[in-house]
Amino acid sequence: MEDRIVVKFDNLIELSESLDLTKRNLLKRIVKFFDPLGILSPLTTGMKVLFQEVCQNKVEWDEPLAEAFQKRWKNWFL
């Protein structure tokens, strides 16, 4: 018998592809993760750090993110 934990990102990937990458939509995507055991912490922590950097750069909520931020975000889903 084998135990497995399966995490599917299909819905998050679809959501990511359908929305423009703005500060508001970045936060919308990050909070979609439900991880009560903390298994995805390495992934979600990196995303939260990215969001923090976006906030520190004083990006407006509906302003498109800079190319460097977009590239870092897309690296999680390749």
C-alpha positions in Angstrom: 0.0 0.0 0.0 1.3 3.4 -0.9 0.2 6.8 0.4 0.2 9.8 -1.9 -0.6 13.5 -1.6 -1.7 15.0 -4.9 -1.9 18.7 -5.6 -3.5 19.8 -8.8 -2.8 23.3 -10.1 -5.0 23.1 -13.2 -7.6 25.6 -11.9 -4.9 28.0 -10.7 -3.1 27.8 -14.0 -6.3 28.5 -15.9 -7.0 31.5 -13.7 -3.4 32.7 -14.1 -3.8 32.6 -17.9 -7.1 34.4 -18.0 -6.2 37.4 -15.8 -3.8 40.2 -16.5 -0.9 40.2 -14.1 -1.6 43.2 -11.8 -1.1 43.6 -8.0 -4.8 42.9 -7.4 -4.8 39.7 -9.6 -1.5 38.5 -8.1 -3.1 38.6 -4.6 -6.2 36.9 -6.0 -4.1 34.0 -7.2 -2.0 33.7 -4.1 -5.0 33.4 -1.7 -6.5 30.6 -3.8 -4.0 28.1 -2.2 -5.6 26.2 0.7 -2.7 24.5 2.5 -3.6 23.7 6.2 -0.7 21.3 6.6 1.9 23.7 5.1 3.1 21.2 2.5 3.1 24.0 -0.2 4.9 26.5 2.1 8.1 26.7 -0.1 5.9 27.7 -3.1 3.5 30.0 -1.3 6.2 31.7 0.7 8.0 32.6 -2.5 4.8 34.0 -3.9 4.1 36.1 -0.8 7.6 37.5 -1.0 7.0 38.5 -4.6 3.8 40.2 -3.5 5.6 42.0 -0.7 8.2 43.3 -3.2 5.4 44.5 -5.5 3.9 46.4 -2.6 7.3 47.9 -1.6 7.7 49.2 -5.2 4.4 51.0 -4.7 2.7 49.5 -7.7 -1.0 50.5 -8.0 -3.6 47.8 -7.6 -4.7 47.7 -11.3 -1.3 48.7 -12.9 0.3 45.9 -14.9 3.4 44.5 -13.2 6.9 45.1 -14.4 8.3 42.5 -16.7 10.7 41.3 -14.0 7.8 40.6 -11.6 5.8 38.9 -14.4 8.8 36.7 -15.3 9.3 35.6 -11.7 5.5 34.8 -11.3 5.5 32.7 -14.6 8.5 30.7 -13.4 6.3 29.0 -10.8 4.0 27.6 -13.5 6.4 26.4 -16.2 
